[in-house]
Amino acid sequence: MDDSGDGARDRGRLSAAISNAIVGIHREHYGRGASRTRTVMGADYIICFMEDIYTRIEKTLIEAGRFEAVQATRSAFQDTMRERFSAAVEELSGRKVVGFLSQVHVDPDLSVETFILESTDGGSRPTF
């Protein structure tokens, strides 16, 4: 990949578009999205880091020591939305998503959405 000039700008635009798409899906379903998002891309992966993700209800549960309930609900949501998240990344990147991993964390308040992409050589296995 070309990391100079237009290539770097194109990667920056793609990264921003993916961030916006993922946060938009969260906003649509949770009523709010992350306040800060950063997407990084490698040869066969895309990772979205999102900060300040929790709703007021989730924050109340976390403050009451019920993070496990929030984590379980978020995990169920991510499993349910796997295809929609993957489709958004596939449409924007032009690459097939062959794996999706999602994790939430408390203190700091963040989540990570990881997309493993099909190898560019036509095989389904990524080349890390």
N, CA, C and O atoms as a DFTB+ gen file, in Angstrom:
512 C
 N C O
     1  1       0.826      -1.183       0.000
     2  2       0.000       0.000       0.000
     3  2       0.868       1.244       0.000
     4  3       1.922       1.286       0.634
     5  1       0.416       2.235      -0.708
     6  2       1.136       3.496      -0.804
     7  2       0.787       4.356       0.400
     8  3      -0.372       4.728       0.579
     9  1       1.777       4.676       1.228
    10  2       1.545       5.484       2.420
    11  2       1.965       6.930       2.243
    12  3       2.085       7.660       3.227
    13  1       2.193       7.362       1.002
    14  2       2.590       8.744       0.782
    15  2       1.548       9.443      -0.066
    16  3       0.829       8.808      -0.838
    17  1       1.471      10.752       0.082
    18  2       0.603      11.556      -0.772
    19  2      -0.843      11.111      -0.759
    20  3      -1.466      10.996       0.296
    21  1      -1.374      10.861      -1.960
    22  2      -2.776      10.495      -2.115
    23  2      -3.104       9.174      -1.430
    24  3      -4.216       9.014      -0.926
    25  1      -2.183       8.233      -1.395
    26  2      -2.418       6.941      -0.729
    27  2      -2.697       7.114       0.747
    28  3      -3.602       6.479       1.289
    29  1      -1.923       7.972       1.407
    30  2      -2.128       8.234       2.837
    31  2      -3.448       8.957       3.060
    32  3      -4.167       8.666       4.016
    33  1      -3.767       9.900       2.178
    34  2      -5.054      10.616       2.299
    35  2      -6.222       9.660       2.096
    36  3      -7.223       9.735       2.809
    37  1      -6.094       8.757       1.115
    38  2      -7.153       7.780       0.856
    39  2      -7.346       6.862       2.063
    40  3      -8.479       6.561       2.441
    41  1      -6.241       6.418       2.667
    42  2      -6.336       5.562       3.862
    43  2      -6.966       6.337       5.013
    44  3      -7.748       5.779       5.783
    45  1      -6.630       7.618       5.133
    46  2      -7.219       8.451       6.175
    47  2      -8.720       8.617       5.981
    48  3      -9.487       8.567       6.943
    49  1      -9.134       8.816       4.732
    50  2     -10.570       8.943       4.432
    51  2     -11.299       7.632       4.700
    52  3     -12.399       7.629       5.252
    53  1     -10.688       6.528       4.311
    54  2     -11.292       5.211       4.546
    55  2     -11.406       4.942       6.040
    56  3     -12.441       4.470       6.509
    57  1     -10.363       5.236       6.779
    58  2     -10.375       5.053       8.228
    59  2     -11.495       5.878       8.869
    60  3     -12.217       5.376       9.730
    61  1     -11.641       7.127       8.456
    62  2     -12.689       7.996       8.990
    63  2     -14.075       7.478       8.603
    64  3     -14.999       7.509       9.415
    65  1     -14.216       7.009       7.387
    66  2     -15.514       6.489       6.930
    67  2     -15.912       5.246       7.725
    68  3     -17.078       5.087       8.088
    69  1     -14.958       4.375       7.993
    70  2     -15.242       3.173       8.781
    71  2     -15.595       3.558      10.214
    72  3     -16.548       3.022      10.779
    73  1     -14.843       4.476      10.804
    74  2     -15.167       4.968      12.151
    75  2     -16.588       5.499      12.197
    76  3     -17.355       5.154      13.095
    77  1     -16.938       6.335      11.234
    78  2     -18.275       6.930      11.191
    79  2     -19.366       5.879      11.027
    80  3     -20.424       5.979      11.648
    81  1     -19.114       4.873      10.195
    82  2     -20.109       3.818       9.971
    83  2     -20.349       3.000      11.238
    84  3     -21.495       2.734      11.600
    85  1     -19.271       2.602      11.910
    86  2     -19.405       1.782      13.115
    87  2     -20.065       2.580      14.233
    88  3     -20.972       2.079      14.898
    89  1     -19.626       3.804      14.444
    90  2     -20.239       4.653      15.471
    91  2     -21.699       4.933      15.116
    92  3     -22.548       4.990      16.005
    93  1     -21.994       5.105      13.847
    94  2     -23.373       5.347      13.417
    95  2     -24.294       4.185      13.743
    96  3     -25.431       4.389      14.170
    97  1     -23.811       2.973      13.544
    98  2     -24.612       1.789      13.894
    99  2     -24.846       1.757      15.400
   100  3     -25.958       1.482      15.851
   101  1     -23.815       2.033      16.167
   102  2     -23.974       2.094      17.632
   103  2     -24.997       3.166      18.004
   104  3     -25.893       2.918      18.810
   105  1     -24.863       4.344      17.423
   106  2     -25.765       5.453      17.745
   107  2     -27.211       5.082      17.422
   108  3     -28.124       5.371      18.194
   109  1     -27.403       4.443      16.281
   110  2     -28.743       4.047      15.853
   111  2     -29.401       3.088      16.862
   112  3     -30.604       3.174      17.111
   113  1     -28.619       2.193      17.426
   114  2     -29.184       1.160      18.292
   115  2     -29.091       1.460      19.791
   116  3     -29.942       1.017      20.561
   117  1     -28.077       2.200      20.206
   118  2     -27.929       2.534      21.627
   119  2     -28.459       3.926      21.964
   120  3     -28.636       4.250      23.139
   121  1     -28.711       4.743      20.960
   122  2     -29.147       6.102      21.204
   123  2     -27.995       7.078      21.344
   124  3     -28.205       8.287      21.450
   125  1     -26.776       6.552      21.344
   126  2     -25.577       7.398      21.379
   127  2     -24.414       6.571      20.851
   128  3     -24.415       5.342      20.920
   129  1     -23.437       7.270      20.330
   130  2     -22.229       6.610      19.855
   131  2     -21.056       7.015      20.721
   132  3     -21.207       7.776      21.677
   133  1     -19.911       6.513      20.387
   134  2     -18.689       6.859      21.108
   135  2     -18.382       8.337      20.911
   136  3     -18.695       8.906      19.865
   137  1     -17.770       8.961      21.914
   138  2     -17.401      10.375      21.766
   139  2     -16.083      10.520      21.014
   140  3     -15.790      11.582      20.465
   141  1     -15.293       9.455      20.991
   142  2     -14.011       9.488      20.269
   143  2     -13.773       8.116      19.658
   144  3     -13.944       7.094      20.322
   145  1     -13.378       8.100      18.391
   146  2     -13.129       6.844      17.683
   147  2     -11.857       6.967      16.864
   148  3     -11.568       8.013      16.283
   149  1     -11.119       5.896      16.831
   150  2      -9.931       5.835      15.977
   151  2      -9.913       4.476      15.307
   152  3     -10.071       3.453      15.974
   153  1      -9.725       4.455      14.013
   154  2      -9.658       3.209      13.256
   155  2      -8.264       3.072      12.668
   156  3      -7.751       3.992      12.032
   157  1      -7.661       1.916      12.888
   158  2      -6.354       1.610      12.309
   159  2      -6.509       0.425      11.363
   160  3      -7.337      -0.462      11.571
   161  1      -5.694       0.440      10.325
   162  2      -5.789      -0.607       9.312
   163  2      -4.426      -1.215       9.050
   164  3      -3.420      -0.517       8.931
   165  1      -4.422      -2.525       8.964
   166  2      -3.228      -3.255       8.579
   167  2      -3.508      -3.969       7.269
   168  3      -4.541      -3.746       6.638
   169  1      -2.592      -4.819       6.868
   170  2      -2.747      -5.527       5.603
   171  2      -4.038      -6.342       5.566
   172  3      -4.747      -6.333       4.560
   173  1      -4.346      -7.045       6.652
   174  2      -5.511      -7.922       6.677
   175  2      -6.383      -7.727       7.907
   176  3      -7.059      -8.659       8.343
   177  1      -6.374      -6.534       8.468
   178  2      -7.239      -6.262       9.609
   179  2      -7.594      -4.785       9.683
   180  3      -6.882      -3.921       9.172
   181  1      -8.714      -4.528      10.333
   182  2      -9.169      -3.171      10.629
   183  2      -9.636      -3.194      12.073
   184  3     -10.422      -4.058      12.463
   185  1      -9.153      -2.244      12.871
   186  2      -9.527      -2.192      14.278
   187  2     -10.088      -0.808      14.590
   188  3      -9.460       0.210      14.299
   189  1     -11.279      -0.787      15.189
   190  2     -11.914       0.462      15.623
   191  2     -11.831       0.538      17.141
   192  3     -12.328      -0.340      17.845
   193  1     -11.203       1.586      17.631
   194  2     -11.130       1.852      19.066
   195  2     -12.131       2.950      19.363
   196  3     -12.096       4.010      18.738
   197  1     -13.028       2.708      20.314
   198  2     -14.045       3.701      20.650
   199  2     -13.996       4.010      22.139
   200  3     -13.896       3.108      22.971
   201  1     -14.068       5.298      22.461
   202  2     -14.026       5.747      23.856
   203  2     -15.339       6.401      24.237
   204  3     -16.051       6.930      23.384
   205  1     -15.655       6.362      25.525
   206  2     -16.869       6.961      26.078
   207  2     -18.090       6.368      25.384
   208  3     -18.823       7.065      24.682
   209  1     -18.294       5.073      25.592
   210  2     -19.313       4.327      24.843
   211  2     -20.598       4.077      25.611
   212  3     -21.637       3.834      24.997
   213  1     -20.556       4.128      26.931
   214  2     -21.691       3.648      27.711
   215  2     -22.835       4.648      27.821
   216  3     -22.621       5.858      27.896
   217  1     -24.057       4.115      27.828
   218  2     -25.257       4.925      28.029
   219  2     -25.392       5.232      29.520
   220  3     -24.679       4.657      30.342
   221  1     -26.298       6.128      29.864
   222  2     -26.532       6.458      31.276
   223  2     -26.943       5.223      32.071
   224  3     -26.475       5.013      33.190
   225  1     -27.816       4.411      31.492
   226  2     -28.256       3.193      32.177
   227  2     -27.066       2.275      32.439
   228  3     -26.914       1.748      33.541
   229  1     -26.225       2.087      31.427
   230  2     -25.048       1.229      31.594
   231  2     -24.110       1.793      32.651
   232  3     -23.568       1.042      33.462
   233  1     -23.913       3.103      32.651
   234  2     -23.046       3.725      33.654
   235  2     -23.601       3.511      35.057
   236  3     -22.844       3.270      35.997
   237  1     -24.914       3.598      35.198
   238  2     -25.548       3.356      36.495
   239  2     -25.288       1.921      36.950
   240  3     -24.948       1.686      38.110
   241  1     -25.447       0.970      36.042
   242  2     -25.178      -0.433      36.376
   243  2     -23.708      -0.644      36.745
   244  3     -23.398      -1.354      37.702
   245  1     -22.819      -0.030      35.992
   246  2     -21.381      -0.169      36.268
   247  2     -21.052       0.392      37.647
   248  3     -20.312      -0.228      38.411
   249  1     -21.601       1.568      37.969
   250  2     -21.363       2.184      39.281
   251  2     -21.903       1.318      40.415
   252  3     -21.404       1.375      41.539
   253  1     -22.927       0.517      40.115
   254  2     -23.518      -0.372      41.118
   255  2     -22.807      -1.728      41.171
   256  3     -23.262      -2.645      41.855
   257  1     -21.691      -1.848      40.446
   258  2     -20.931      -3.105      40.461
   259  2     -21.470      -4.168      39.533
   260  3     -21.174      -5.348      39.718
   261  1     -22.254      -3.785      38.538
   262  2     -22.884      -4.748      37.631
   263  2     -22.291      -4.700      36.218
   264  3     -23.017      -4.853      35.235
   265  1     -20.978      -4.486      36.116
   266  2     -20.342      -4.429      34.797
   267  2     -20.567      -5.715      34.006
   268  3     -20.705      -5.665      32.784
   269  1     -20.607      -6.854      34.674
   270  2     -20.804      -8.133      33.977
   271  2     -22.117      -8.134      33.193
   272  3     -22.178      -8.685      32.094
   273  1     -23.172      -7.519      33.748
   274  2     -24.454      -7.444      33.045
   275  2     -24.327      -6.566      31.801
   276  3     -24.861      -6.901      30.743
   277  1     -23.631      -5.459      31.928
   278  2     -23.406      -4.564      30.788
   279  2     -22.577      -5.286      29.729
   280  3     -22.887      -5.223      28.539
   281  1     -21.542      -5.959      30.159
   282  2     -20.665      -6.685      29.245
   283  2     -21.432      -7.778      28.497
   284  3     -21.251      -7.950      27.291
   285  1     -22.284      -8.513      29.207
   286  2     -23.070      -9.580      28.576
   287  2     -24.045      -9.011      27.551
   288  3     -24.209      -9.577      26.470
   289  1     -24.692      -7.899      27.882
   290  2     -25.637      -7.277      26.955
   291  2     -24.908      -6.755      25.725
   292  3     -25.371      -6.949      24.600
   293  1     -23.779      -6.096      25.927
   294  2     -22.994      -5.587      24.795
   295  2     -22.508      -6.736      23.916
   296  3     -22.516      -6.625      22.690
   297  1     -22.089      -7.829      24.530
   298  2     -21.619      -8.990      23.770
   299  2     -22.753      -9.583      22.932
   300  3     -22.551      -9.930      21.768
   301  1     -23.936      -9.696      23.519
   302  2     -25.094     -10.211      22.782
   303  2     -25.430      -9.292      21.606
   304  3     -25.763      -9.762      20.518
   305  1     -25.341      -7.979      21.834
   306  2     -25.607      -7.019      20.762
   307  2     -24.594      -7.193      19.635
   308  3     -24.969      -7.229      18.463
   309  1     -23.320      -7.301      19.982
   310  2     -22.281      -7.443      18.959
   311  2     -22.487      -8.726      18.150
   312  3     -22.322      -8.722      16.930
   313  1     -22.846      -9.819      18.819
   314  2     -23.116     -11.070      18.099
   315  2     -24.292     -10.898      17.142
   316  3     -24.262     -11.387      16.012
   317  1     -25.322     -10.202      17.601
   318  2     -26.515      -9.969      16.790
   319  2     -26.200      -9.088      15.584
   320  3     -26.742      -9.302      14.500
   321  1     -25.333      -8.107      15.767
   322  2     -25.027      -7.137      14.727
   323  2     -23.794      -7.487      13.892
   324  3     -23.391      -6.709      13.027
   325  1     -23.208      -8.628      14.141
   326  2     -21.976      -9.052      13.448
   327  2     -22.068      -8.835      11.940
   328  3     -21.173      -8.244      11.338
   329  1     -23.150      -9.314      11.335
   330  2     -23.273      -9.208       9.877
   331  2     -23.382      -7.755       9.422
   332  3     -22.814      -7.383       8.395
   333  1     -24.099      -6.941      10.171
   334  2     -24.261      -5.533       9.784
   335  2     -22.944      -4.773       9.895
   336  3     -22.595      -4.002       9.001
   337  1     -22.207      -4.988      10.995
   338  2     -20.898      -4.348      11.137
   339  2     -19.968      -4.801      10.011
   340  3     -19.297      -3.984       9.380
   341  1     -19.937      -6.106       9.771
   342  2     -19.050      -6.655       8.736
   343  2     -19.424      -6.128       7.356
   344  3     -18.544      -5.798       6.560
   345  1     -20.717      -6.046       7.066
   346  2     -21.159      -5.538       5.759
   347  2     -20.720      -4.092       5.547
   348  3     -20.321      -3.717       4.445
   349  1     -20.791      -3.281       6.602
   350  2     -20.355      -1.885       6.486
   351  2     -18.869      -1.808       6.161
   352  3     -18.455      -1.031       5.300
   353  1     -18.068      -2.616       6.851
   354  2     -16.623      -2.624       6.604
   355  2     -16.324      -3.165       5.211
   356  3     -15.464      -2.628       4.512
   357  1     -17.019      -4.220       4.799
   358  2     -16.807      -4.792       3.467
   359  2     -17.137      -3.775       2.371
   360  3     -16.390      -3.629       1.404
   361  1     -18.258      -3.077       2.531
   362  2     -18.664      -2.101       1.526
   363  2     -17.640      -0.984       1.393
   364  3     -17.296      -0.579       0.282
   365  1     -17.155      -0.486       2.521
   366  2     -16.211       0.633       2.489
   367  2     -14.804       0.215       2.066
   368  3     -14.138       0.933       1.320
   369  1     -14.356      -0.943       2.542
   370  2     -12.976      -1.366       2.271
   371  2     -12.826      -2.128       0.958
   372  3     -11.735      -2.194       0.390
   373  1     -13.924      -2.699       0.483
   374  2     -13.843      -3.532      -0.716
   375  2     -13.227      -4.892      -0.435
   376  3     -12.826      -5.596      -1.362
   377  1     -13.149      -5.267       0.835
   378  2     -12.553      -6.545       1.247
   379  2     -13.566      -7.342       2.049
   380  3     -14.382      -6.767       2.769
   381  1     -13.519      -8.661       1.929
   382  2     -14.413      -9.547       2.683
   383  2     -13.924      -9.691       4.122
   384  3     -12.734      -9.902       4.358
   385  1     -14.836      -9.578       5.074
   386  2     -14.525      -9.793       6.482
   387  2     -14.703     -11.279       6.776
   388  3     -15.782     -11.832       6.563
   389  1     -13.645     -11.925       7.265
   390  2     -13.713     -13.354       7.578
   391  2     -13.739     -13.618       9.084
   392  3     -13.938     -14.752       9.519
   393  1     -13.538     -12.575       9.867
   394  2     -13.603     -12.716      11.320
   395  2     -13.945     -11.394      11.967
   396  3     -13.533     -10.335      11.495
   397  1     -14.707     -11.460      13.062
   398  2     -15.110     -10.260      13.791
   399  2     -14.968     -10.537      15.276
   400  3     -15.493     -11.528      15.784
   401  1     -14.257      -9.659      15.968
   402  2     -14.061      -9.775      17.411
   403  2     -14.435      -8.445      18.034
   404  3     -14.132      -7.385      17.487
   405  1     -15.099      -8.504      19.186
   406  2     -15.538      -7.283      19.854
   407  2     -15.320      -7.441      21.347
   408  3     -15.559      -8.509      21.912
   409  1     -14.866      -6.374      21.981
   410  2     -14.633      -6.412      23.417
   411  2     -14.912      -5.040      24.017
   412  3     -14.583      -4.016      23.419
   413  1     -15.520      -5.023      25.202
   414  2     -15.727      -3.778      25.932
   415  2     -14.879      -3.801      27.194
   416  3     -14.497      -4.862      27.689
   417  1     -14.599      -2.621      27.696
   418  2     -13.755      -2.464      28.884
   419  2     -14.318      -1.331      29.718
   420  3     -14.962      -0.419      29.200
   421  1     -14.066      -1.400      31.023
   422  2     -14.489      -0.323      31.910
   423  2     -13.242       0.224      32.593
   424  3     -12.351      -0.536      32.974
   425  1     -13.182       1.529      32.744
   426  2     -12.078       2.219      33.419
   427  2     -10.724       1.887      32.823
   428  3      -9.940       1.176      33.452
   429  1     -10.425       2.376      31.637
   430  2     -11.181       3.383      30.908
   431  2     -12.355       2.776      30.126
   432  3     -12.371       1.593      29.785
   433  1     -13.308       3.626      29.870
   434  2     -14.552       3.305      29.183
   435  2     -14.257       3.213      27.684
   436  3     -14.160       4.236      27.007
   437  1     -14.115       1.983      27.165
   438  2     -13.784       1.827      25.759
   439  2     -14.230       0.489      25.212
   440  3     -14.544      -0.437      25.960
   441  1     -14.251       0.407      23.903
   442  2     -14.507      -0.859      23.223
   443  2     -13.590      -0.950      22.009
   444  3     -13.059       0.044      21.514
   445  1     -13.432      -2.180      21.558
   446  2     -12.597      -2.452      20.396
   447  2     -13.385      -3.376      19.467
   448  3     -13.883      -4.419      19.890
   449  1     -13.491      -2.983      18.209
   450  2     -14.127      -3.806      17.179
   451  2     -13.027      -4.177      16.189
   452  3     -12.418      -3.305      15.569
   453  1     -12.779      -5.468      16.048
   454  2     -11.704      -5.948      15.183
   455  2     -12.290      -6.739      14.025
   456  3     -13.102      -7.644      14.221
   457  1     -11.872      -6.390      12.831
   458  2     -12.327      -7.064      11.618
   459  2     -11.115      -7.713      10.950
   460  3     -10.153      -7.032      10.596
   461  1     -11.169      -9.017      10.782
   462  2     -10.115      -9.752      10.083
   463  2     -10.567      -9.889       8.632
   464  3     -11.674     -10.350       8.356
   465  1      -9.699      -9.484       7.715
   466  2     -10.053      -9.458       6.299
   467  2      -9.485     -10.658       5.560
   468  3      -8.436     -11.197       5.912
   469  1     -10.206     -11.057       4.531
   470  2      -9.736     -12.127       3.665
   471  2      -8.414     -11.712       3.032
   472  3      -8.208     -10.539       2.722
   473  1      -7.542     -12.655       2.847
   474  2      -6.241     -12.391       2.245
   475  2      -6.400     -11.806       0.849
   476  3      -7.325     -12.168       0.122
   477  1      -5.510     -10.915       0.481
   478  2      -5.565     -10.307      -0.860
   479  2      -5.130     -11.281      -1.950
   480  3      -5.315     -10.998      -3.134
   481  1      -4.554     -12.426      -1.572
   482  2      -4.140     -13.399      -2.577
   483  2      -5.288     -14.358      -2.956
   484  3      -5.076     -15.343      -3.664
   485  1      -6.506     -14.052      -2.473
   486  2      -7.659     -14.852      -2.834
   487  2      -7.995     -15.950      -1.843
   488  3      -9.083     -16.522      -1.903
   489  1      -7.080     -16.255      -0.933
   490  2      -7.383     -17.258       0.093
   491  2      -8.200     -16.651       1.202
   492  3      -8.189     -15.436       1.401
   493  1      -8.907     -17.487       1.922
   494  2      -9.746     -16.958       3.008
   495  2      -8.944     -16.660       4.257
   496  3      -9.430     -15.956       5.142
   497  1      -7.726     -17.177       4.355
   498  2      -6.920     -16.957       5.537
   499  2      -6.140     -15.651       5.419
   500  3      -5.512     -15.390       4.392
   501  1      -6.178     -14.836       6.461
   502  2      -5.399     -13.595       6.436
   503  2      -3.908     -13.891       6.506
   504  3      -3.499     -14.954       6.974
   505  1      -3.108     -12.956       6.045
   506  2      -1.651     -13.095       6.111
   507  2      -1.119     -12.046       7.067
   508  3      -0.919     -10.892       6.691
   509  1      -0.892     -12.453       8.301
   510  2      -0.415     -11.502       9.316
   511  2       1.068     -11.356       9.258
   512  3       1.645     -10.599      10.037
